[in-house]
């Protein structure tokens, strides 16, 4: 049997996408040349990521009356949890429901069209988040806007009884991990690598923590010696904290969603004195670049 004829392969060929869209291959090449269809080039071959094609189709579907209006994903905030964002969503009255899981889950939900915005903090060789957005949401009308800078570090027991002062002190210590799709897991691998270490050099403590609160409680209850998390979560749970990096937490937003009243209400609130005061109260936040656009899709 030949290659996928509308099956489940993640990357479709030009012939397969033509069959899938009921178009001639020549038209597919025209769409590629004009940049109107999501695609990638691998060793000179043009391929089409199935998830991006599904999102592209959804956002370019006309209503039955023929009006040139695009369908929108539901007004849902997904991605990585952020205490300041969670508070602002409630305090601003934006009325945007949330599905906080992890950074990579948020990008997946944007690809699938089940969320309209997502919070992300993914460490990359040249910074944060941009490479993931340009790769995973290639050709999509999304905006990457800075929410805040956050201090990430090691959460340890109150008083730091094990004298954990730097990453190298984690050798043979019980470290609680976040799920692999979490930005904190990506960052932990990065800081371990910078210290010539890997996960093999630490003792994995129990099960994976699905949230920063779960991680903090595990350390507070003595089930782990340390874990990578936010300064504000250490403060909230009365833990010790060893600062390591200042990371950038961004929001990926469908461009159409950006102009919706609910989202504009949130962003206007983020410019208020009340918002800035809350960031200071929580601790571990810097708002110097808040609102800066770091990527603006086609």
C-alpha positions in Angstrom: 0.0 0.0 0.0 1.4 3.5 -0.9 1.7 6.6 1.3 -1.3 8.0 3.3 -4.3 8.7 1.1 -6.1 10.8 3.7 -5.0 8.6 6.6 -3.2 9.8 9.7 0.4 10.8 8.6 1.3 14.1 10.2 3.1 15.4 7.1 1.2 15.2 3.8 2.8 15.3 0.3 1.7 17.7 -2.5 -0.4 14.9 -4.0 -2.0 14.0 -0.7 -2.9 17.6 0.1 -4.3 18.0 -3.4 -6.5 15.0 -2.9 -7.4 16.1 0.6 -8.5 19.6 -0.6 -10.0 18.3 -3.9 -7.7 20.6 -5.8 -5.2 20.1 -8.7 -1.5 19.8 -7.7 -0.8 22.9 -9.8 -3.1 24.9 -7.6 -1.3 23.6 -4.5 2.0 24.9 -5.9 0.4 28.3 -6.6 -0.8 28.4 -2.9 2.7 27.5 -1.8 4.3 30.2 -4.0 2.0 32.9 -2.7 2.5 31.8 0.9 -1.2 31.2 1.4 -1.0 27.6 2.7 1.1 26.3 5.6 4.0 24.2 4.5 7.5 23.1 5.3 10.5 22.2 3.2 12.5 19.1 4.1 15.5 18.3 2.0 13.9 20.3 -0.8 10.6 18.5 -0.6 7.4 20.4 0.2 5.3 18.9 3.0 2.1 20.0 4.7 1.6 19.5 8.5 -1.8 18.0 9.0 -2.6 20.0 12.2 -1.7 23.3 10.6 -3.8 22.5 7.6 -6.8 21.7 9.8 -6.4 25.1 11.6 -5.9 26.9 8.2 -9.1 25.4 6.9 -11.1 26.3 10.0 -10.0 29.9 9.9 -10.8 30.3 6.2 -14.2 28.6 6.2 -17.0 30.9 4.9 -20.4 30.9 6.5 -23.2 29.3 4.6 -24.7 32.6 3.5 -21.5 33.2 1.5 -20.3 36.2 3.6 -16.6 36.5 3.8 -16.3 36.0 7.6 -13.9 33.7 9.3 -14.9 31.3 12.0 -13.1 31.9 15.3 -11.9 29.5 17.9 -13.7 29.6 21.3 -12.7 32.4 23.6 -10.5 30.3 25.8 -7.1 31.0 27.4 -4.9 27.9 27.4 -1.2 27.1 28.0 0.9 27.6 31.0 -0.6 28.8 34.3 0.6 32.2 35.6 -0.6 33.6 38.9 -0.6 37.2 37.7 -2.6 36.3 34.6 -5.1 34.2 36.5 -5.7 37.1 38.9 -6.0 39.7 36.1 -8.5 37.5 34.1 -10.7 37.5 37.2 -10.1 41.1 38.4 -10.6 42.7 34.9 -14.0 41.1 34.3 -12.7 39.8 31.0 -14.8 36.7 31.3 -12.3 34.5 29.5 -12.4 30.8 30.6 -9.1 29.0 31.1 -7.7 25.6 30.5 -4.2 25.9 32.0 -2.0 22.8 31.5 1.3 23.6 29.9 3.0 25.7 27.3 3.2 23.0 24.6 -0.4 22.0 25.3 -1.4 25.6 24.7 0.2 25.6 21.3 -1.4 22.3 20.5 -4.8 23.7 21.4 -4.2 26.7 19.1 -3.3 24.3 16.3 -6.5 22.4 16.9 -8.6 25.5 17.1 -9.9 24.8 20.6 -8.4 27.9 22.2 -7.9 31.5 21.1 -4.9 32.4 23.2 -2.2 30.6 25.2 0.4 31.5 27.8 3.9 30.2 27.0 7.4 30.3 28.5 9.6 28.1 26.4 13.4 28.5 26.7 15.1 28.5 23.3 18.7 28.9 22.2 18.2 32.6 21.3 15.5 33.6 23.9 11.9 32.6 24.5 8.9 31.4 22.6 9.5 32.9 19.1 11.0 29.8 17.5 8.2 27.6 18.8 5.6 30.0 17.4 7.2 30.4 14.0 7.6 26.6 13.7 4.4 25.2 15.2 2.1 28.0 14.0 3.8 28.8 10.7 1.8 31.0 8.4 -1.0 31.5 10.9 -2.4 34.9 11.9 -1.2 34.9 15.5 0.5 37.6 17.6 3.1 36.9 20.3 2.9 39.6 23.0 4.9 39.9 26.2 2.9 39.5 29.4 5.7 39.8 32.0 9.2 38.8 32.9 9.3 36.2 35.8 12.0 35.0 38.1 12.4 31.2 37.9 14.6 29.3 40.3 14.8 26.4 42.7 12.0 26.0 45.3 13.4 24.4 48.4 12.2 23.8 52.0 11.8 26.8 54.3 15.2 27.9 55.6 17.0 25.9 52.9 18.2 23.2 55.4 20.1 21.3 52.6 22.0 24.4 51.6 21.1 24.2 48.0 22.6 27.3 46.5 23.1 26.5 42.8 22.1 23.9 40.2 25.1 21.7 40.9 23.8 21.2 44.4 21.0 19.1 43.0 23.2 16.1 42.5 21.7 13.1 44.2 18.9 15.3 45.6 15.2 14.4 45.3 13.9 16.7 42.5 10.2 17.0 41.7 9.6 17.3 37.9 6.9 19.0 35.9 5.3 17.3 32.9 7.5 17.3 29.7 5.1 19.7 27.9 5.7 22.3 30.6 8.0 25.3 30.1 9.5 24.6 33.5 10.6 21.1 32.4 12.2 22.6 29.2 14.0 25.2 31.4 15.2 22.6 33.9 16.8 20.6 31.2 18.5 23.8 30.0 19.9 24.8 33.3 21.1 21.3 34.1 22.9 21.2 30.8 24.5 24.6 31.5 25.9 23.0 34.7 27.2 19.9 32.8 24.4 17.8 34.3 21.3 15.9 33.2 18.3 14.3 34.8 20.5 11.2 35.4 22.4 13.2 38.0 19.4 13.8 40.3 16.9 11.5 42.0 13.4 11.9 40.5 11.0 12.5 43.4 7.7 10.6 43.1 5.2 11.4 40.4 5.2 14.3 38.0 3.7 17.6 39.3 1.0 18.8 37.0 1.1 22.3 38.4 3.4 24.7 40.3 1.1 24.5 43.3 1.5 20.7 43.4 5.2 21.0 43.1 5.4 23.5 45.9 3.2 21.4 48.2 5.4 18.4 47.6 8.5 20.3 48.8 6.6 21.8 51.7 5.5 18.3 52.8 9.0 16.9 52.5 8.3 14.6 49.5 10.9 16.4 47.4 14.1 18.4 48.2 13.7 20.9 45.3 11.9 21.7 42.1 12.1 24.4 39.4 9.4 27.0 39.8 8.4 30.7 40.2 9.5 33.0 43.0 5.9 34.0 43.6 5.0 30.4 44.3 7.8 30.0 46.8 6.5 33.1 48.6 2.9 31.8 48.5 3.8 28.5 50.1 6.4 29.8 52.6 9.3 28.0 50.9 13.0 28.9 50.3 14.0 30.1 46.9 17.2 30.1 44.9 16.8 32.5 41.9 18.3 31.2 38.6 16.9 33.1 35.6 14.5 35.8 34.5 12.3 34.3 31.9 9.8 35.8 29.5 6.1 34.7 29.7 4.2 35.6 26.5 0.7 35.3 25.2 0.1 33.8 21.8 -3.2 35.2 20.5 -5.1 34.8 17.3 -5.1 38.2 15.7 -8.9 38.3 15.4 -9.2 37.5 19.1 -6.9 40.4 20.0 -9.6 42.8 18.9 -12.4 41.1 20.7 -13.9 43.1 23.7 -13.0 40.4 26.2 -9.3 40.4 25.3 -9.1 44.1 25.0 -10.5 44.4 28.5 -7.8 42.2 29.8 -5.0 44.1 28.0 -6.3 47.5 29.1 -6.4 46.3 32.7 -2.8 45.1 32.4 -1.9 48.8 31.9 -3.5 49.9 35.1 -1.8 50.9 38.4 -3.8 48.2 40.2 -2.2 45.6 37.9 1.3 46.9 38.6 0.7 46.9 42.3 -0.4 43.3 42.3 2.7 42.3 40.4 4.8 43.8 43.2 2.7 42.1 45.9 3.1 38.7 44.2 6.9 39.2 43.8 9.2 37.9 41.1 7.7 39.9 38.2 9.0 42.7 36.0 6.7 44.6 33.7 9.2 46.7 31.8 8.4 45.0 28.5 4.7 44.2 29.1 2.7 44.6 25.9 5.7 44.3 23.5 4.9 42.4 20.4 7.7 39.9 19.6 6.0 38.2 16.6 3.2 39.2 14.3 2.1 36.5 11.8 1.0 37.1 8.3 
